[in-house]
Amino acid sequence: MPEGMEEYMVHRVMQRVDVVLDQRLREAIATVVQEQTRSVLPRLREEIESVVRHAVYEAVADELASGAPSGSKG
C-alpha cells in the first residue's frame, strides 16, 4: 500500500460510517420518541381534561360566591 493510503482509507471509511450512523441514530431516536409520545398521550389528555374541568368548576364557584347580579335585577 502506498504511503499515506492506509490513513486516507481509514479517514474515508470513518466518514462513511459517520454518515450512516448519524442517519440510523436519527431514525432510531425518532421511532422511540414517537412510541413514547403515543404511550403518554392518553395520560396527558386525562390530565389536561382534569385541569380544565377543575379550572371551570373553580371559576363558576367563584362567580356564584361573588354574588354577581342576576339578569332579573335592573
BAVO-377506 format. One record per atom (N, C-alpha, C, CB): atom name; residue in three letters; chain; x, y, z. Coordinates in pm, whole numbers, m for minus. Glycine has a CB too. Layout:
BEGIN
CA,ALA,A,X,Y,Z
...
This chain:
BEGIN
N,MET,A,85,m117,0
CA,MET,A,0,0,0
C,MET,A,90,124,0
CB,MET,A,m97,m1,124
N,PRO,A,63,217,m88
CA,PRO,A,146,339,m90
C,PRO,A,136,414,43
CB,PRO,A,103,431,m206
N,GLU,A,239,491,72
CA,GLU,A,245,566,197
C,GLU,A,126,663,205
CB,GLU,A,380,643,208
N,GLY,A,63,668,319
CA,GLY,A,m50,758,339
C,GLY,A,m183,700,294
CB,GLY,A,m25,886,268
N,MET,A,m178,592,217
CA,MET,A,m301,533,164
C,MET,A,m387,474,276
CB,MET,A,m268,426,61
N,GLU,A,m321,410,372
CA,GLU,A,m395,348,483
C,GLU,A,m469,457,563
CB,GLU,A,m298,267,575
N,GLU,A,m400,565,592
CA,GLU,A,m462,675,666
C,GLU,A,m579,735,587
CB,GLU,A,m357,785,698
N,TYR,A,m562,749,458
CA,TYR,A,m666,801,371
C,TYR,A,m789,708,373
CB,TYR,A,m613,817,227
N,MET,A,m764,578,364
CA,MET,A,m874,481,364
C,MET,A,m949,483,498
CB,MET,A,m821,339,337
N,VAL,A,m874,488,606
CA,VAL,A,m937,493,738
C,VAL,A,m1024,618,748
CB,VAL,A,m830,492,850
N,HIS,A,m971,730,702
CA,HIS,A,m1045,856,705
C,HIS,A,m1174,846,623
CB,HIS,A,m957,971,651
N,ARG,A,m1166,792,502
CA,ARG,A,m1283,779,415
C,ARG,A,m1388,684,476
CB,ARG,A,m1241,729,276
N,VAL,A,m1341,571,530
CA,VAL,A,m1433,475,591
C,VAL,A,m1503,539,711
CB,VAL,A,m1357,347,635
N,MET,A,m1428,612,792
CA,MET,A,m1488,677,908
C,MET,A,m1591,782,867
CB,MET,A,m1378,742,994
N,GLN,A,m1567,853,758
CA,GLN,A,m1665,949,708
C,GLN,A,m1795,878,669
CB,GLN,A,m1609,1026,588
N,ARG,A,m1780,766,599
CA,ARG,A,m1899,691,558
C,ARG,A,m1974,634,678
CB,ARG,A,m1860,577,463
N,VAL,A,m1899,581,773
CA,VAL,A,m1961,527,894
C,VAL,A,m2035,639,969
CB,VAL,A,m1854,462,987
N,ASP,A,m1975,756,975
CA,ASP,A,m2036,868,1044
C,ASP,A,m2169,906,980
CB,ASP,A,m1942,988,1043
N,VAL,A,m2174,910,848
CA,VAL,A,m2298,945,778
C,VAL,A,m2407,841,804
CB,VAL,A,m2272,958,625
N,VAL,A,m2372,715,791
CA,VAL,A,m2469,607,812
C,VAL,A,m2514,604,958
CB,VAL,A,m2409,470,771
N,LEU,A,m2420,617,1049
CA,LEU,A,m2452,614,1191
C,LEU,A,m2544,731,1228
CB,LEU,A,m2325,619,1275
N,ASP,A,m2517,849,1176
CA,ASP,A,m2600,965,1202
C,ASP,A,m2743,941,1154
CB,ASP,A,m2541,1089,1134
N,GLN,A,m2757,891,1033
CA,GLN,A,m2889,865,976
C,GLN,A,m2964,760,1058
CB,GLN,A,m2877,820,830
N,ARG,A,m2898,651,1089
CA,ARG,A,m2964,543,1162
C,ARG,A,m3001,584,1304
CB,ARG,A,m2874,420,1167
N,LEU,A,m2914,661,1369
CA,LEU,A,m2945,708,1504
C,LEU,A,m3064,803,1502
CB,LEU,A,m2824,776,1566
N,ARG,A,m3069,891,1403
CA,ARG,A,m3184,982,1392
C,ARG,A,m3314,903,1376
CB,ARG,A,m3165,1080,1274
N,GLU,A,m3311,800,1292
CA,GLU,A,m3430,719,1269
C,GLU,A,m3470,644,1397
CB,GLU,A,m3406,618,1154
N,ALA,A,m3371,588,1466
CA,ALA,A,m3399,514,1589
C,ALA,A,m3455,606,1697
CB,ALA,A,m3272,446,1639
N,ILE,A,m3397,723,1711
CA,ILE,A,m3445,819,1811
C,ILE,A,m3586,865,1777
CB,ILE,A,m3350,941,1820
N,ALA,A,m3612,892,1650
CA,ALA,A,m3746,935,1608
C,ALA,A,m3849,828,1640
CB,ALA,A,m3747,967,1457
N,THR,A,m3815,703,1617
CA,THR,A,m3906,593,1646
C,THR,A,m3936,585,1795
CB,THR,A,m3847,460,1596
N,VAL,A,m3833,594,1877
CA,VAL,A,m3852,588,2022
C,VAL,A,m3936,705,2070
CB,VAL,A,m3715,587,2094
N,VAL,A,m3910,825,2019
CA,VAL,A,m3987,943,2059
C,VAL,A,m4134,926,2020
CB,VAL,A,m3928,1071,1995
N,GLN,A,m4160,875,1900
CA,GLN,A,m4298,853,1857
C,GLN,A,m4369,751,1947
CB,GLN,A,m4302,805,1710
N,GLU,A,m4300,643,1980
CA,GLU,A,m4359,540,2066
C,GLU,A,m4388,597,2205
CB,GLU,A,m4265,419,2077
N,GLN,A,m4295,673,2259
CA,GLN,A,m4315,732,2392
C,GLN,A,m4429,833,2389
CB,GLN,A,m4185,799,2441
N,THR,A,m4437,911,2284
CA,THR,A,m4544,1010,2271
C,THR,A,m4680,941,2267
CB,THR,A,m4525,1096,2144
N,ARG,A,m4689,833,2190
CA,ARG,A,m4815,758,2183
C,ARG,A,m4854,701,2319
CB,ARG,A,m4804,644,2080
N,SER,A,m4758,656,2395
CA,SER,A,m4791,596,2525
C,SER,A,m4826,701,2629
CB,SER,A,m4675,513,2574
N,VAL,A,m4775,822,2615
CA,VAL,A,m4800,929,2712
C,VAL,A,m4927,1007,2678
CB,VAL,A,m4681,1023,2717
N,LEU,A,m4965,1010,2553
CA,LEU,A,m5077,1093,2506
C,LEU,A,m5207,1070,2583
CB,LEU,A,m5100,1068,2361
N,PRO,A,m5253,947,2603
CA,PRO,A,m5379,929,2677
C,PRO,A,m5373,988,2819
CB,PRO,A,m5415,780,2684
N,ARG,A,m5264,964,2887
CA,ARG,A,m5248,1017,3024
C,ARG,A,m5243,1170,3022
CB,ARG,A,m5119,961,3090
N,LEU,A,m5176,1225,2924
CA,LEU,A,m5167,1370,2910
C,LEU,A,m5305,1430,2885
CB,LEU,A,m5071,1408,2796
N,ARG,A,m5383,1366,2800
CA,ARG,A,m5520,1413,2774
C,ARG,A,m5603,1411,2901
CB,ARG,A,m5587,1327,2666
N,GLU,A,m5591,1303,2979
CA,GLU,A,m5664,1294,3105
C,GLU,A,m5625,1408,3199
CB,GLU,A,m5638,1159,3173
N,GLU,A,m5498,1435,3208
CA,GLU,A,m5451,1541,3297
C,GLU,A,m5501,1678,3251
CB,GLU,A,m5298,1542,3303
N,ILE,A,m5495,1703,3121
CA,ILE,A,m5543,1831,3068
C,ILE,A,m5692,1846,3094
CB,ILE,A,m5513,1843,2917
N,GLU,A,m5767,1740,3069
CA,GLU,A,m5912,1744,3093
C,GLU,A,m5941,1773,3240
CB,GLU,A,m5977,1612,3051
N,SER,A,m5868,1709,3329
CA,SER,A,m5887,1730,3472
C,SER,A,m5855,1874,3511
CB,SER,A,m5800,1633,3552
N,VAL,A,m5747,1928,3461
CA,VAL,A,m5708,2065,3494
C,VAL,A,m5811,2164,3441
CB,VAL,A,m5569,2097,3436
N,VAL,A,m5856,2145,3318
CA,VAL,A,m5955,2236,3260
C,VAL,A,m6087,2226,3337
CB,VAL,A,m5978,2204,3110
N,ARG,A,m6130,2105,3365
CA,ARG,A,m6255,2086,3439
C,ARG,A,m6247,2154,3576
CB,ARG,A,m6285,1934,3456
N,HIS,A,m6137,2134,3646
CA,HIS,A,m6118,2194,3778
C,HIS,A,m6119,2347,3768
CB,HIS,A,m5986,2144,3841
N,ALA,A,m6051,2401,3667
CA,ALA,A,m6046,2547,3649
C,ALA,A,m6185,2603,3622
CB,ALA,A,m5951,2583,3532
N,VAL,A,m6264,2533,3541
CA,VAL,A,m6401,2579,3511
C,VAL,A,m6487,2572,3637
CB,VAL,A,m6464,2493,3398
N,TYR,A,m6478,2462,3711
CA,TYR,A,m6556,2450,3835
C,TYR,A,m6520,2562,3931
CB,TYR,A,m6531,2313,3902
N,GLU,A,m6391,2588,3947
CA,GLU,A,m6346,2695,4037
C,GLU,A,m6398,2831,3991
CB,GLU,A,m6193,2697,4045
N,ALA,A,m6390,2859,3862
CA,ALA,A,m6436,2987,3810
C,ALA,A,m6585,3005,3832
CB,ALA,A,m6403,2999,3661
N,VAL,A,m6663,2899,3808
CA,VAL,A,m6808,2906,3829
C,VAL,A,m6838,2927,3978
CB,VAL,A,m6878,2777,3777
N,ALA,A,m6770,2852,4063
CA,ALA,A,m6791,2865,4208
C,ALA,A,m6755,3006,4255
CB,ALA,A,m6708,2761,4285
N,ASP,A,m6645,3059,4208
CA,ASP,A,m6605,3195,4245
C,ASP,A,m6708,3297,4199
CB,ASP,A,m6467,3229,4186
N,GLU,A,m6757,3279,4079
CA,GLU,A,m6856,3371,4023
C,GLU,A,m6985,3365,4106
CB,GLU,A,m6886,3337,3874
N,LEU,A,m7030,3246,4141
CA,LEU,A,m7152,3230,4221
C,LEU,A,m7131,3287,4362
CB,LEU,A,m7193,3081,4228
N,ALA,A,m7014,3267,4419
CA,ALA,A,m6984,3315,4553
C,ALA,A,m6972,3467,4560
CB,ALA,A,m6856,3251,4604
N,SER,A,m6934,3526,4450
CA,SER,A,m6915,3672,4450
C,SER,A,m7047,3747,4452
CB,SER,A,m6834,3714,4328
N,GLY,A,m7156,3677,4434
CA,GLY,A,m7287,3741,4437
C,GLY,A,m7311,3830,4317
CB,GLY,A,m7302,3821,4563
N,ALA,A,m7263,3784,4203
CA,ALA,A,m7282,3862,4080
C,ALA,A,m7430,3883,4058
CB,ALA,A,m7218,3793,3957
N,PRO,A,m7470,4005,4019
CA,PRO,A,m7611,4032,3997
C,PRO,A,m7670,3943,3887
CB,PRO,A,m7632,4177,3961
N,SER,A,m7793,3900,3909
CA,SER,A,m7858,3817,3808
C,SER,A,m7920,3907,3703
CB,SER,A,m7966,3725,3871
N,GLY,A,m7969,3851,3596
CA,GLY,A,m8028,3925,3488
C,GLY,A,m8162,3988,3524
CB,GLY,A,m8044,3837,3370
N,SER,A,m8224,3944,3637
CA,SER,A,m8356,3997,3671
C,SER,A,m8350,4130,3744
CB,SER,A,m8429,3897,3755
N,LYS,A,m8231,4167,3797
CA,LYS,A,m8218,4295,3865
C,LYS,A,m8194,4404,3763
CB,LYS,A,m8104,4292,3969
N,GLY,A,m8240,4523,3792
CA,GLY,A,m8206,4626,3697
C,GLY,A,m8288,4739,3706
CB,GLY,A,m8212,4579,3567
